[in-house]
Every structure is written in C-alpha cells, then in structure tokens.
Amino acid sequence: MDRLYKILIIDDDEYSADNLCLELKRYGQLVVEGIARNGSNGKKMIDKLRPDILFLDVELPDMKGIELLEQINSCVTWNMQVIFYTAYDKYMINAIRESAFDYLLKPIDRKELECIITRFLKKMDEPATPMAIPPQVYSTGEHTFMISTPTNDLRVLRSIDIGFFRYNSDRKLWEVVLNNQVPLLLKKNTTAHQITEYAPCFVQIHQSYIININYLIMIKENRCVMYPPFEKITELIVSKKFKKTLQDSFYQL
C-alpha cells in the first residue's frame, strides 16, 4: 500500500484554501489534515499534525509566512516540505524561494500543482533531509551595499546573496562567494574590517574567512556547517582567535 502524506494549509483566504483542498483530492497519496487561518494557529497545528507538506500563504493576518518558518525552524525535525502559496507575481517571490520546496500562485493552475506534487513524490523516494531555513536571512532588515571590483566596476549586493568572503592568496585579494557559488573579486586593499562593516551578519572566523552568520547552522569540530546552498562547503574552519566572537554572534541570533 502506498504511503499517505499529510498536508496542512495555512491561509486566511477561505475560498483559496477550499479550492486547494478540492484540487488535492485528485491525488490518492495526499490527505489534507487541517487548515489554519493565521500563523499562530498554524504553528500549533504544525506541532500537532507533523505534516509532510505545508502550503503556506506569504501574507497572514498576524505575521509573514517567512516569520512563521523562522519560529518553527528549530522545532521541525521531520522531513516537512514547504510550498509557498501566494497571489504574488513570480518576480516578487524569487527572493524567498530558497527557503521553500516550491511555490504555487493563486489562482491555482492545475498543471503547476501537478508538477509540484509529482516532484514531491519523487523527492520522497530519496534519502530524507530535515527542513533547513536560514533563521534571519529573509528579514525585512536585509542590507544592501555597493562594492568595487579590481576593474573599478561597481556592484550592488544584498546580504541574502552572500555565503562568505575568503582571501584569495594567489591574487592577494578578498573575494565574495555568492549563492550561485561564483566568486567575485573585491577591489585591491579591501580589508577584513571593511567587509565586516558592510552588514552585522558578516563575522570573521579566520584570518582568511568571513561568513554570513545567517547561513550558519552549527559549529562542528571547529568547522562551520552552513545552510543551502552552501551546505557542501568544507573549508570554513574557525580559528582560535575568532572562535569566541563567532560564538557570541551566533548565540545572539
């Protein structure tokens, strides 16, 4: 017998939630266990039902969908997949897509929903991985700043796009590693102090490394374990000189 997957919908729009429920009945392996109309009730139902899929509206009456995810991040120990459910245009949701399995636009397009469910069922055949959400990367206080490259080009970057900075000893320049894993060299004479002044989330961990602490999951054996898309990075070793500063910053999150 095929396994049944539990679904929870958090949406204050009754019509949209009911319509989604109706569409989901087409899938025999899925069962809607509950609907919450706000983030507070949704949080309680997540803990009680432990859903496999969470359809989450971006704008709730009492909080943002991202804020709810930040609150439950440390409590969700099972393999729950989050699907943002929103009326926002696609270009507006790209900034939050990294923290979710997928997104579904209102009104529902049946083919889009089918693609999402098919991908979900395929993923369930793979080894389970816990939900990973950078706790504060998507906060409204996101920092935007301008850097200069060695060719004097100016680039505007957001803290959300940066995993870490490292010193390129061959070029004798600092470089920034973005969330697409493509390093970008910084202008000559850029110092570690200047980099940490870009935003409070940039914390030095080594003479040659400065991380975006919002992507830090844990410090394990003096190595920084990061959230996706930086989870495979193994070079971020914490030196004794900077360990206490990093720990203090991490525990203040």
C-alpha positions in Angstrom: 0.0 0.0 0.0 1.3 3.4 -0.9 2.2 5.7 2.0 -0.2 8.6 2.7 1.3 12.1 3.0 -0.2 14.6 5.4 -0.9 18.1 4.3 -1.5 21.3 6.3 -2.7 24.5 4.7 -2.2 27.9 6.4 -4.2 30.5 4.6 -6.7 33.2 5.8 -8.4 33.2 2.3 -11.2 30.7 2.8 -12.1 30.4 -0.9 -8.4 29.8 -1.9 -7.9 27.2 0.8 -11.1 25.3 -0.1 -10.2 25.4 -3.7 -6.7 24.0 -3.0 -8.3 21.2 -0.9 -10.5 20.3 -3.8 -7.6 20.1 -6.2 -5.6 18.0 -3.8 -8.3 15.4 -3.6 -7.2 14.3 -7.0 -4.1 12.7 -5.5 -4.7 9.4 -3.7 -1.4 9.6 -1.7 -2.3 13.0 -0.2 -4.7 13.8 2.6 -5.4 17.3 4.0 -5.3 17.0 7.8 -6.1 20.6 8.6 -6.4 24.3 7.7 -5.3 27.2 9.8 -6.4 30.8 9.2 -3.4 32.5 10.8 0.2 31.9 11.8 -0.4 31.4 15.5 -2.9 28.6 15.0 -0.8 27.3 12.1 2.2 26.9 14.4 0.2 24.8 16.9 -1.2 22.6 14.1 2.3 22.0 12.7 3.5 20.7 16.0 0.4 18.6 16.5 0.0 17.1 13.0 3.6 17.0 11.8 2.6 17.4 8.1 4.7 16.2 5.2 3.7 19.2 3.1 2.9 22.7 4.4 1.1 25.0 2.0 1.9 28.4 3.5 0.4 31.8 2.5 3.1 34.5 2.3 0.8 37.2 3.9 -1.1 36.1 7.0 -3.2 38.3 9.3 -0.8 38.1 12.3 2.6 37.5 10.6 4.5 36.9 7.4 4.9 33.3 6.2 8.7 33.7 6.4 8.4 34.8 10.1 6.4 31.6 10.9 9.1 29.5 9.3 11.8 31.2 11.4 9.8 30.5 14.5 9.4 26.8 13.8 12.8 26.1 12.3 14.4 24.6 15.4 11.3 22.5 16.2 10.8 20.8 12.8 12.9 17.6 13.0 11.0 15.7 10.4 11.1 16.0 6.6 8.5 18.7 6.0 8.4 20.4 2.6 7.2 24.0 2.5 5.2 25.3 -0.5 4.6 29.0 -0.5 1.0 29.6 -1.6 0.5 33.2 -2.8 -1.0 35.7 -5.2 2.3 37.5 -5.6 3.8 37.6 -9.1 6.7 35.3 -9.8 9.3 38.1 -9.8 8.3 39.1 -6.3 8.7 35.7 -4.8 12.2 34.9 -6.1 13.8 36.4 -3.0 12.1 33.9 -0.7 12.2 30.8 -3.0 15.4 29.5 -1.5 13.7 28.7 1.8 10.9 26.5 0.3 10.5 23.4 -1.7 8.4 25.3 -4.3 5.7 27.9 -4.7 2.2 27.9 -6.1 0.5 31.0 -7.4 -3.1 32.0 -6.8 -5.4 31.2 -8.6 -4.3 27.7 -8.9 -3.0 26.3 -12.2 -3.8 22.6 -12.2 -0.7 21.8 -14.3 1.6 23.7 -11.9 0.2 21.9 -8.9 0.6 18.6 -10.7 4.3 19.4 -11.4 4.8 20.3 -7.7 3.1 17.1 -6.4 5.0 14.9 -8.9 8.3 16.4 -7.8 7.4 16.0 -4.1 6.5 12.3 -4.5 9.8 11.8 -6.4 11.7 13.5 -3.6 10.1 11.3 -1.0 11.9 8.3 -2.6 15.2 10.0 -1.9 17.0 10.0 1.5 15.3 12.3 3.9 16.8 15.6 4.8 15.5 18.0 7.5 13.9 21.3 6.6 16.6 24.0 6.5 15.7 27.7 6.7 18.3 30.4 7.4 16.7 32.0 10.5 17.1 35.6 9.6 18.3 35.9 6.1 14.9 36.9 4.8 14.2 39.6 7.4 13.0 43.0 6.3 16.2 44.5 7.7 18.2 43.0 4.8 21.3 45.0 4.0 22.1 46.3 0.5 25.6 47.8 -0.2 27.9 48.6 -3.0 31.3 47.0 -3.7 34.1 47.8 -6.1 35.9 45.2 -8.2 39.6 45.3 -9.3 38.4 46.8 -12.6 36.6 49.5 -10.8 33.2 48.2 -11.7 30.6 48.9 -9.0 28.3 46.1 -7.9 25.2 46.3 -5.7 24.9 43.2 -3.5 22.4 42.0 -0.9 23.5 40.2 2.2 21.0 37.4 1.3 23.1 36.6 -1.8 26.3 36.2 0.1 27.5 33.0 1.8 31.0 34.1 2.8 34.1 36.0 1.9 37.6 34.5 1.6 41.1 35.8 1.0 42.5 34.7 -2.4 46.2 34.3 -1.5 47.2 33.9 -5.2 45.6 37.1 -6.2 46.2 38.8 -2.8 42.6 40.0 -2.8 39.4 39.3 -0.9 36.6 37.7 -2.8 32.9 37.2 -2.1 31.2 33.8 -2.7 27.6 34.3 -3.8 24.7 31.9 -3.6 25.4 30.7 -7.1 28.9 29.7 -5.9 30.6 32.1 -8.3 33.4 34.1 -6.5 33.6 37.8 -7.2 36.9 39.6 -6.5 36.9 42.7 -4.4 39.0 45.8 -5.1 42.6 45.8 -4.0 43.3 47.0 -0.5 39.8 45.9 0.7 40.3 44.9 4.3 38.5 42.4 6.6 37.4 45.2 8.8 35.8 47.0 5.8 33.9 43.8 4.9 32.5 43.2 8.4 31.3 46.8 8.3 29.1 46.1 5.3 26.5 44.4 7.5 26.2 43.0 11.1 25.7 39.5 9.7 29.3 39.3 8.4 31.5 37.8 11.0 35.2 36.9 10.7 36.0 33.3 11.6 39.6 33.0 10.3 42.3 35.2 9.0 41.1 34.3 5.5 37.3 33.8 6.0 34.3 36.0 6.9 30.9 34.3 6.9 27.3 35.4 6.6 26.2 34.2 10.0 22.6 34.0 8.9 23.6 30.9 6.9 25.3 29.2 9.8 23.6 26.1 11.2 26.2 25.0 13.7 29.9 25.0 14.6 31.1 21.3 14.5 34.6 20.4 15.3 35.7 24.0 14.6 34.1 23.9 11.1 31.1 26.0 10.1 28.2 23.9 8.8 26.1 26.1 6.5 22.5 26.2 5.2 21.9 25.5 1.5 23.1 26.4 -1.0 26.4 26.4 1.0 25.9 23.1 2.7 28.8 21.4 0.8 31.4 23.9 1.7 34.0 22.3 4.0 36.8 25.0 4.0 35.2 27.3 6.6 37.4 26.4 9.6 37.1 28.6 12.8 40.5 29.7 14.2 41.0 30.1 18.0 41.5 33.8 17.5 37.9 34.4 16.2 36.0 31.5 17.9 34.6 33.4 20.8 33.5 36.3 18.7 31.7 33.9 16.4 30.0 32.0 19.2 28.8 35.2 20.8 27.4 36.4 17.5 25.8 33.1 16.8 24.0 32.8 20.1 22.6 36.3 19.7 20.6 35.3 16.6 
